[in-house]
C-alpha cells in the first residue's frame, strides 16, 4: 500500500479567502487550452483565428461551470433539487458533473459560433482537442481534495484517504482518470488532429474516447453513496451517462466521413 501524500487542499489564503488547489487546476486547464488554441489558430485548415480564442475559452469556462453544476444537480441530486431548488445555487457545497459540463460547453459553443459567424462543427472540433488536459488537471484537483476516490482493493498501490470515514485501502481512481481521460485522451486527440480531418470527426472521436475511457475508469471508482449501482448490479450512473455519449460519437464519426465521401464524389 502506498501512503497518501496528504496535501492541504487549500493552496494559499488571502486574508479570509482561501484558494483551493481544485480551483487552480481549473485555471491551469483554461490557460493550457488558451495556449494550445492560439497555436492551432495559426494553421490554415483551422477556421478560427487568434482573435477568436479568448472568447472561445471564456465561453467554454462558462459552459463548464454552469453546465457542470446544473448537470450535477439533475443527474446526481434530483431528489434534493426537488426538495430545495435553491440548493442549485449553493456551489460552495461542491458538486460538478462532467456530462453536465459537456452539455454546457456544447450549448456555449453553439452560441459562440453563431454569434461570430463560425461553423459550429469546426468550433467543437477545436474544443475537443483543448478539453482533455483540463480534465486531467481537474482529476488532480479531485485527488488533492480527497474526493471521488476509488473502490476498496488490495492492489500494492492502494491508498487510505485521510478523509475516508471507513479508512479503507482504495484505488486512487482519480489518478486513473487523470491518466486515461486526461493524458491518454489528449494524446489520441493530438495525434488525430495533427492533420486535417472532416468536420465533426474530432468531436466524434472525443465523445467515443472519453465515453469508453470513463466507462472503464468507473469500474475502479466508488459509486456515489446516495445512488449506488444503477443497473444489473454493476453499472454506475456515470457509466449509464457514457452510453449515449459513445453512441453520439459513433454517429458523428460516421456522418463526418460519409459527408466527406459524398462531397468528394460530387466534386469529381
N, C-alpha and C positions, 0 to 999 in steps of 0.2 A: 504494500500500500504506500502511496506517495503522500507526503504531508501537504496539506492545502497551504499555499502561500497567502497567509492572512493579510491581505492588503486592505487598508482603510478605504471604503467606497467613496469617502469624501476626499477629493484631491487636495483642496485647499479651501480656506474660509476667507471671506472678505467682510469683516465685521460680523453681523448676524447672518449673512448669506453664506450658504455652503455650496460649493461647486463640486458636483459628483463626477466620478470618472465616466459614468454612463453618459452623461451629457457631453463630456469632452470627446467621447468616442463618436457620438453623432456629429459633432462639429468637424472632427478629423475626417470622417467619411464624406461629408459635404465638401470639405476642402480638396480632398483627393478627386472627387467627382468633377469639381470645377477645373482642376489642373488637367485631368485627362480629357475633359470636354473641350478645353481650349486647344489642346494638341490635335484632337480629332477634327475640330472645325477647320483646320488648315488643309485637310485632304479635299481634293476636287470632287470626290464622289459623295461627300457629306454635304447636304444642302444647308445645314446650319452654319452660320458664320460666327466669328468671335463675339460680335455684339449680342448674339442670342444666348450665350452660355450663362451669363449672370442670371438672367430671368429664368432660364431652364432650371438652374439649381434652386432658385428661390421657389418656383412653383413646385418642384419636386419635394422640397422640405415641407412646404405647406400640405401637400398631399400625404406625405408620410405621417406627419403629426396628427392631422385631423382624421385621416382615414384609419391610422393605427389605433387611435383612441376610440373612435366610433365603432370600428370593427371589433375591438376587444369587448366593448360593451354589448354588442349584438351577438357575437359568436360565442363568447365565454362568460358573459354576465347577464344574459337575457332576463332571468327572473329578478335579479337585483335591480336592473334598469326599469322594469315594470313597477317594482315597489317604490323606487326612489329615482325618478328621471334626472334629478339634479346630481346624482352620483356620477353621471357622464362628465360633468364639469370638474369633478374632484380629481384632477390629474395628479395631485401630489400623493394620492394613494396608489399610484402606479397602474400598470395595465396597458400594454400595447400589443396589437396583433399584426403580424407580418401580412397576412392575407387582407386584412382591412387596409393596411398601409399601401398594399399593391393596388387595390381598387381606388384608393385616394390618389395615388400617383397617376393611374390611367386617366382618371377624370381630370386631374390637373394638367396632364399633358395634352388632352383633347382641347381644353380651354386655352392653354398656352399656344398650341399650334394654330387654332382657329383665329386667335387674336393677332397672330403675327403672319398669317397667310402662308403657313408652312404645312407640308404634308404630315398628317398625323402618324402614319407608319414610320416615316423617317425619324421623327422625333422620338417615338417609342423605341425604335431600334437603337438609337444612341443612348437613351436612358437605360436600356437593358444591359449595355456594356458598363455603364457607370455605377450600377446598383450593387454588384456583388462585394466590392471592397467595403462599402458602407455596412453591408450585412455582416461581413467578417468582423469589423471593428465593433459593431453592436453586440455580437456574441462575446467578445472580450469584456465588454461592459457588463453583460449578464454574469460572466464568471467572477469578475471582481466584486459585483454586488451580491454574489451568492444567491442567485435566483435562477429558476428554470433548470435545476440540477437533474442528474440522471437517476436511473433506477438502481436499486441495491445490486451489488455484484461482488465477486471475489477476484476480479482480474488484478494483476500486480500494480496497475496504475490507478486503482480506485482511490477515492479521496473521501474524507469525512469533512463535510462543510460545517464550520462552527455554528452557523445559524440553523442547522437542521435539528429540530427538536428530538428526532429519533436517534441522531448520532450514528447513522448507518454509513458503511463504506459504499460509495456510489460511483457510477460512471460520471466523469467530468464531461457530460454531454454538450455543454456549452462549447467546449474546445473541439468536439467532433463537428459541431455545426460551423464553428469558425473555419475548420479545415475543409469541410465538404461544400456547404452552401456559400462559403466565402472564397477561400483561396482557390479551390478546385474549380468552382463555377466561374470565377474570374479568369482563370487560365483558359478554360474552354471558350468563353466569350471573346477573350483577347485573340485567341487563335482563329476563331470563326470569322471575326470581323477584320482580320488583318488584310483581307482583300474584299472588293465589292461583292455584296450578296443581294439577292432580291429583297425588295421592300417587304417588311413584316417577318422575314426569316429569322433575324436576330431576336426579335420579340418572341417568336415561337420557340426558338431554342432555349431562351431564358426560362420560359414557362415550363417546358419539359424538363430542363436540367434542374431547376430549383425544386419543382414538384417531386421528381424522383429522389433527389438527394435529401430533401426534407422528410419524405416518406421513410427513407432508410434510417435517418437520424432519430426519428420518433420511436424506433424500437429500443433505443437506449435512454430516452428521456422520460422522466416521471410524468404521468398524465396529471392534469390539473385535478387537485383533490376533490373539488366540488362537482367534477364532471366524470372522471374515471374513464373507462373504456366505453366506446360507443356502439360497436358492432362486432359480432362474432366472438366477443370476449377478449379481443386483442387490438381492434382498430381504435385509434385515438381521434379526438376531434381534429387535431392538426392533420392527420393522415386523410381523413374524410375531405377536408378542405383542399388537400392537394390533388385529389382525383379530378375535379372539374378543371383545375389549373393545367394538369397534364393533357387533358382532352383538348382544351383550348389551344395549347401549344402545338399539339399534333395537327390540329386543323389549320393553324396559321402557317406552319411549315408546308403543309400540303398545298394550301391556297397560294402561298408565295411562289413556290416552284411551278405550280400549274399555270399561274398567271404569267410567269416569265416565259414558260414554254409556248403558251398561246401567243404572247406578244412577239416572240421570235418567229413563229410561223407566219404571223400576219405581216411581218416586216420583210419577209423574203420574197 
